[in-house]
Amino acid sequence: RLLDAIAEGNSPKAVRLAQDHLAAARRNTLAAHKTIDAKLISS
């Protein structure tokens, strides 16, 4: 979808898709760290 938006020259849409993707990646990374921290604390 992101590449399609870029290919179409649809910059605002491309930027929005990229930001959504980054936000999701950041949430997943934070969730992984929290899980690791919880395991360290409980052990």
C-alpha distance matrix in Angstrom:
0.0 3.8 5.5 5.0 6.2 8.7 9.8 10.5 12.4 11.0 12.3 12.9 9.5 8.3 11.4 11.0 7.8 9.7 12.8 11.8 10.9 14.2 16.1 15.3 16.3 19.4 20.4 20.2 22.3 24.8 25.2 26.0 28.6 30.1 30.6 32.3 34.5 35.5 36.5 38.5 40.3 41.2 42.6
3.8 0.0 3.8 5.4 5.2 6.3 8.6 9.9 10.7 9.6 9.8 10.8 8.0 5.4 8.3 8.9 5.9 6.8 10.3 10.3 9.3 12.0 14.4 14.3 14.9 17.7 19.3 19.4 21.0 23.5 24.4 25.2 27.4 29.2 30.0 31.4 33.4 34.8 35.9 37.6 39.4 40.6 42.0
5.5 3.8 0.0 3.8 5.4 5.0 6.0 8.5 9.7 10.0 10.7 12.8 10.5 7.7 10.8 12.2 9.6 9.8 13.6 14.0 12.5 14.9 17.7 17.5 17.6 20.5 22.4 22.2 23.5 26.2 27.2 27.6 29.8 31.9 32.6 33.7 35.9 37.4 38.3 39.9 41.9 43.1 44.3
5.0 5.4 3.8 0.0 3.8 5.4 5.0 6.1 8.6 8.5 10.6 12.5 9.8 8.3 12.0 12.9 10.6 12.0 15.4 15.4 14.6 17.4 19.7 19.5 20.2 23.0 24.5 24.5 26.2 28.8 29.5 30.2 32.5 34.4 35.0 36.4 38.5 39.9 40.8 42.6 44.5 45.6 46.9
6.2 5.2 5.4 3.8 0.0 3.8 5.5 5.1 6.3 5.1 7.0 8.7 6.3 5.1 8.9 10.0 8.6 10.2 13.2 13.7 13.7 16.2 18.3 18.7 19.7 22.1 23.6 24.2 25.8 28.0 29.1 30.1 32.2 33.8 34.8 36.3 38.2 39.5 40.9 42.5 44.1 45.4 47.0
8.7 6.3 5.0 5.4 3.8 0.0 3.8 5.4 5.0 5.8 6.4 9.4 8.3 5.7 8.9 11.2 10.1 10.4 13.7 15.0 14.6 16.3 19.0 19.7 20.1 22.4 24.5 25.0 26.1 28.4 29.9 30.6 32.4 34.4 35.5 36.7 38.5 40.2 41.4 42.8 44.6 46.1 47.4
9.8 8.6 6.0 5.0 5.5 3.8 0.0 3.8 5.4 7.5 9.3 12.5 11.2 9.3 12.6 14.7 13.4 13.9 17.3 18.3 17.6 19.7 22.4 22.8 23.1 25.6 27.6 27.8 29.0 31.6 32.8 33.4 35.3 37.4 38.3 39.4 41.4 43.1 44.1 45.6 47.5 48.9 50.1
10.5 9.9 8.5 6.1 5.1 5.4 3.8 0.0 3.8 5.4 8.4 11.1 9.9 9.3 12.8 14.3 13.6 14.9 17.9 18.7 18.8 21.0 23.2 23.8 24.6 27.0 28.7 29.3 30.7 33.0 34.2 35.1 37.1 38.9 39.9 41.3 43.1 44.6 45.8 47.4 49.2 50.5 51.9
12.4 10.7 9.7 8.6 6.3 5.0 5.4 3.8 0.0 3.8 5.7 9.0 9.1 8.4 11.0 13.3 13.4 14.1 16.8 18.3 18.6 20.3 22.5 23.6 24.4 26.3 28.3 29.2 30.4 32.5 34.0 35.0 36.7 38.5 39.8 41.1 42.7 44.4 45.8 47.2 48.8 50.4 51.9
11.0 9.6 10.0 8.5 5.1 5.8 7.5 5.4 3.8 0.0 3.8 5.9 5.6 6.1 8.7 10.2 10.8 12.2 14.4 15.6 16.6 18.4 20.1 21.3 22.6 24.4 26.1 27.2 28.7 30.4 31.8 33.2 34.9 36.4 37.8 39.4 40.8 42.3 44.0 45.4 46.8 48.3 50.0
12.3 9.8 10.7 10.6 7.0 6.4 9.3 8.4 5.7 3.8 0.0 3.8 5.4 4.9 6.0 8.5 9.8 10.3 12.1 14.1 15.1 16.3 18.1 19.9 20.9 22.2 24.2 25.7 26.7 28.4 30.1 31.5 32.8 34.4 36.1 37.5 38.7 40.4 42.2 43.4 44.8 46.5 48.2
12.9 10.8 12.8 12.5 8.7 9.4 12.5 11.1 9.0 5.9 3.8 0.0 3.8 5.5 5.1 6.2 8.6 9.9 10.6 12.3 14.2 15.4 16.4 18.4 20.0 21.0 22.6 24.4 25.7 26.9 28.6 30.4 31.7 32.9 34.8 36.4 37.4 38.9 40.9 42.2 43.3 45.0 46.9
9.5 8.0 10.5 9.8 6.3 8.3 11.2 9.9 9.1 5.6 5.4 3.8 0.0 3.8 5.4 5.1 6.1 8.5 9.9 10.5 12.2 14.2 15.3 16.5 18.3 19.9 21.2 22.7 24.3 25.8 27.0 28.8 30.5 31.6 33.1 34.9 36.2 37.5 39.3 40.9 42.1 43.5 45.5
8.3 5.4 7.7 8.3 5.1 5.7 9.3 9.3 8.4 6.1 4.9 5.5 3.8 0.0 3.8 5.5 5.2 6.1 8.6 9.9 10.6 12.3 14.2 15.4 16.5 18.3 20.1 21.2 22.5 24.4 25.9 27.2 28.8 30.4 31.8 33.3 34.7 36.3 37.9 39.3 40.7 42.3 44.0
11.4 8.3 10.8 12.0 8.9 8.9 12.6 12.8 11.0 8.7 6.0 5.1 5.4 3.8 0.0 3.8 5.5 5.1 6.1 8.6 9.8 10.5 12.2 14.2 15.3 16.3 18.3 20.0 21.0 22.4 24.3 25.8 27.0 28.5 30.3 31.7 32.8 34.5 36.4 37.6 38.8 40.6 42.4
11.0 8.9 12.2 12.9 10.0 11.2 14.7 14.3 13.3 10.2 8.5 6.2 5.1 5.5 3.8 0.0 3.8 5.4 5.1 6.1 8.6 9.9 10.5 12.3 14.2 15.3 16.5 18.4 20.0 21.1 22.5 24.5 25.9 27.0 28.7 30.5 31.5 32.9 34.9 36.4 37.4 39.0 41.0
7.8 5.9 9.6 10.6 8.6 10.1 13.4 13.6 13.4 10.8 9.8 8.6 6.1 5.2 5.5 3.8 0.0 3.8 5.5 5.1 6.1 8.7 9.9 10.6 12.3 14.2 15.4 16.6 18.4 20.1 21.2 22.7 24.6 25.9 27.2 29.0 30.4 31.7 33.4 35.0 36.3 37.7 39.5
9.7 6.8 9.8 12.0 10.2 10.4 13.9 14.9 14.1 12.2 10.3 9.9 8.5 6.1 5.1 5.4 3.8 0.0 3.8 5.5 5.1 6.2 8.6 9.9 10.5 12.2 14.3 15.4 16.5 18.4 20.0 21.2 22.7 24.4 25.9 27.2 28.7 30.3 31.9 33.2 34.7 36.4 38.0
12.8 10.3 13.6 15.4 13.2 13.7 17.3 17.9 16.8 14.4 12.1 10.6 9.9 8.6 6.1 5.1 5.5 3.8 0.0 3.8 5.3 5.1 6.0 8.5 9.8 10.4 12.3 14.2 15.2 16.4 18.3 20.0 21.1 22.4 24.4 25.9 26.8 28.5 30.4 31.6 32.8 34.6 36.4
11.8 10.3 14.0 15.4 13.7 15.0 18.3 18.7 18.3 15.6 14.1 12.3 10.5 9.9 8.6 6.1 5.1 5.5 3.8 0.0 3.8 5.5 5.1 6.2 8.6 9.9 10.7 12.4 14.3 15.4 16.5 18.5 20.2 21.1 22.7 24.6 25.8 27.0 28.9 30.6 31.6 33.0 35.0
10.9 9.3 12.5 14.6 13.7 14.6 17.6 18.8 18.6 16.6 15.1 14.2 12.2 10.6 9.8 8.6 6.1 5.1 5.3 3.8 0.0 3.8 5.5 5.2 6.2 8.6 10.0 10.7 12.4 14.3 15.4 16.7 18.6 20.1 21.3 22.9 24.5 25.9 27.4 29.0 30.5 31.9 33.5
14.2 12.0 14.9 17.4 16.2 16.3 19.7 21.0 20.3 18.4 16.3 15.4 14.2 12.3 10.5 9.9 8.7 6.2 5.1 5.5 3.8 0.0 3.8 5.4 5.0 6.1 8.6 9.9 10.5 12.2 14.2 15.4 16.6 18.3 20.0 21.2 22.5 24.3 26.0 27.1 28.6 30.3 31.9
16.1 14.4 17.7 19.7 18.3 19.0 22.4 23.2 22.5 20.1 18.1 16.4 15.3 14.2 12.2 10.5 9.9 8.6 6.0 5.1 5.5 3.8 0.0 3.8 5.5 5.1 6.2 8.7 9.9 10.6 12.3 14.3 15.5 16.5 18.5 20.2 21.1 22.5 24.6 25.9 26.9 28.6 30.6
15.3 14.3 17.5 19.5 18.7 19.7 22.8 23.8 23.6 21.3 19.9 18.4 16.5 15.4 14.2 12.3 10.6 9.9 8.5 6.2 5.2 5.4 3.8 0.0 3.8 5.4 5.1 6.3 8.7 10.0 10.6 12.4 14.4 15.4 16.6 18.6 20.1 21.1 22.9 24.6 25.8 27.1 29.0
16.3 14.9 17.6 20.2 19.7 20.1 23.1 24.6 24.4 22.6 20.9 20.0 18.3 16.5 15.3 14.2 12.3 10.5 9.8 8.6 6.2 5.0 5.5 3.8 0.0 3.8 5.5 5.1 6.2 8.7 9.9 10.7 12.5 14.3 15.5 16.8 18.5 20.1 21.4 22.9 24.5 26.0 27.5
19.4 17.7 20.5 23.0 22.1 22.4 25.6 27.0 26.3 24.4 22.2 21.0 19.9 18.3 16.3 15.3 14.2 12.2 10.4 9.9 8.6 6.1 5.1 5.4 3.8 0.0 3.8 5.4 5.1 6.2 8.6 9.9 10.7 12.3 14.3 15.5 16.5 18.3 20.2 21.2 22.5 24.4 26.1
20.4 19.3 22.4 24.5 23.6 24.5 27.6 28.7 28.3 26.1 24.2 22.6 21.2 20.1 18.3 16.5 15.4 14.3 12.3 10.7 10.0 8.6 6.2 5.1 5.5 3.8 0.0 3.8 5.5 5.1 6.1 8.6 10.0 10.5 12.3 14.3 15.3 16.4 18.5 20.1 21.0 22.4 24.5
20.2 19.4 22.2 24.5 24.2 25.0 27.8 29.3 29.2 27.2 25.7 24.4 22.7 21.2 20.0 18.4 16.6 15.4 14.2 12.4 10.7 9.9 8.7 6.3 5.1 5.4 3.8 0.0 3.8 5.5 5.1 6.2 8.8 9.9 10.6 12.5 14.3 15.4 16.8 18.6 20.1 21.2 22.9
22.3 21.0 23.5 26.2 25.8 26.1 29.0 30.7 30.4 28.7 26.7 25.7 24.3 22.5 21.0 20.0 18.4 16.5 15.2 14.3 12.4 10.5 9.9 8.7 6.2 5.1 5.5 3.8 0.0 3.8 5.4 5.2 6.4 8.7 10.0 10.8 12.4 14.3 15.6 16.8 18.5 20.2 21.5
24.8 23.5 26.2 28.8 28.0 28.4 31.6 33.0 32.5 30.4 28.4 26.9 25.8 24.4 22.4 21.1 20.1 18.4 16.4 15.4 14.3 12.2 10.6 10.0 8.7 6.2 5.1 5.5 3.8 0.0 3.8 5.4 5.1 6.2 8.6 9.9 10.5 12.2 14.3 15.4 16.4 18.3 20.2
25.2 24.4 27.2 29.5 29.1 29.9 32.8 34.2 34.0 31.8 30.1 28.6 27.0 25.9 24.3 22.5 21.2 20.0 18.3 16.5 15.4 14.2 12.3 10.6 9.9 8.6 6.1 5.1 5.4 3.8 0.0 3.8 5.5 5.1 6.2 8.7 9.9 10.5 12.5 14.4 15.3 16.5 18.5
26.0 25.2 27.6 30.2 30.1 30.6 33.4 35.1 35.0 33.2 31.5 30.4 28.8 27.2 25.8 24.5 22.7 21.2 20.0 18.5 16.7 15.4 14.3 12.4 10.7 9.9 8.6 6.2 5.2 5.4 3.8 0.0 3.8 5.5 5.1 6.3 8.7 9.9 10.8 12.5 14.4 15.5 16.8
28.6 27.4 29.8 32.5 32.2 32.4 35.3 37.1 36.7 34.9 32.8 31.7 30.5 28.8 27.0 25.9 24.6 22.7 21.1 20.2 18.6 16.6 15.5 14.4 12.5 10.7 10.0 8.8 6.4 5.1 5.5 3.8 0.0 3.8 5.4 5.1 6.1 8.6 9.9 10.6 12.3 14.2 15.5
30.1 29.2 31.9 34.4 33.8 34.4 37.4 38.9 38.5 36.4 34.4 32.9 31.6 30.4 28.5 27.0 25.9 24.4 22.4 21.1 20.1 18.3 16.5 15.4 14.3 12.3 10.5 9.9 8.7 6.2 5.1 5.5 3.8 0.0 3.8 5.4 5.0 6.1 8.6 9.9 10.5 12.2 14.3
30.6 30.0 32.6 35.0 34.8 35.5 38.3 39.9 39.8 37.8 36.1 34.8 33.1 31.8 30.3 28.7 27.2 25.9 24.4 22.7 21.3 20.0 18.5 16.6 15.5 14.3 12.3 10.6 10.0 8.6 6.2 5.1 5.4 3.8 0.0 3.8 5.5 5.1 6.3 8.7 10.0 10.6 12.4
32.3 31.4 33.7 36.4 36.3 36.7 39.4 41.3 41.1 39.4 37.5 36.4 34.9 33.3 31.7 30.5 29.0 27.2 25.9 24.6 22.9 21.2 20.2 18.6 16.8 15.5 14.3 12.5 10.8 9.9 8.7 6.3 5.1 5.4 3.8 0.0 3.8 5.4 5.1 6.3 8.7 10.0 10.8
34.5 33.4 35.9 38.5 38.2 38.5 41.4 43.1 42.7 40.8 38.7 37.4 36.2 34.7 32.8 31.5 30.4 28.7 26.8 25.8 24.5 22.5 21.1 20.1 18.5 16.5 15.3 14.3 12.4 10.5 9.9 8.7 6.1 5.0 5.5 3.8 0.0 3.8 5.4 5.1 6.2 8.6 10.1
35.5 34.8 37.4 39.9 39.5 40.2 43.1 44.6 44.4 42.3 40.4 38.9 37.5 36.3 34.5 32.9 31.7 30.3 28.5 27.0 25.9 24.3 22.5 21.1 20.1 18.3 16.4 15.4 14.3 12.2 10.5 9.9 8.6 6.1 5.1 5.4 3.8 0.0 3.8 5.5 5.1 6.1 8.6
36.5 35.9 38.3 40.8 40.9 41.4 44.1 45.8 45.8 44.0 42.2 40.9 39.3 37.9 36.4 34.9 33.4 31.9 30.4 28.9 27.4 26.0 24.6 22.9 21.4 20.2 18.5 16.8 15.6 14.3 12.5 10.8 9.9 8.6 6.3 5.1 5.4 3.8 0.0 3.8 5.5 5.2 6.2
38.5 37.6 39.9 42.6 42.5 42.8 45.6 47.4 47.2 45.4 43.4 42.2 40.9 39.3 37.6 36.4 35.0 33.2 31.6 30.6 29.0 27.1 25.9 24.6 22.9 21.2 20.1 18.6 16.8 15.4 14.4 12.5 10.6 9.9 8.7 6.3 5.1 5.5 3.8 0.0 3.8 5.6 5.4
40.3 39.4 41.9 44.5 44.1 44.6 47.5 49.2 48.8 46.8 44.8 43.3 42.1 40.7 38.8 37.4 36.3 34.7 32.8 31.6 30.5 28.6 26.9 25.8 24.5 22.5 21.0 20.1 18.5 16.4 15.3 14.4 12.3 10.5 10.0 8.7 6.2 5.1 5.5 3.8 0.0 3.8 5.6
41.2 40.6 43.1 45.6 45.4 46.1 48.9 50.5 50.4 48.3 46.5 45.0 43.5 42.3 40.6 39.0 37.7 36.4 34.6 33.0 31.9 30.3 28.6 27.1 26.0 24.4 22.4 21.2 20.2 18.3 16.5 15.5 14.2 12.2 10.6 10.0 8.6 6.1 5.2 5.6 3.8 0.0 3.8
42.6 42.0 44.3 46.9 47.0 47.4 50.1 51.9 51.9 50.0 48.2 46.9 45.5 44.0 42.4 41.0 39.5 38.0 36.4 35.0 33.5 31.9 30.6 29.0 27.5 26.1 24.5 22.9 21.5 20.2 18.5 16.8 15.5 14.3 12.4 10.8 10.1 8.6 6.2 5.4 5.6 3.8 0.0
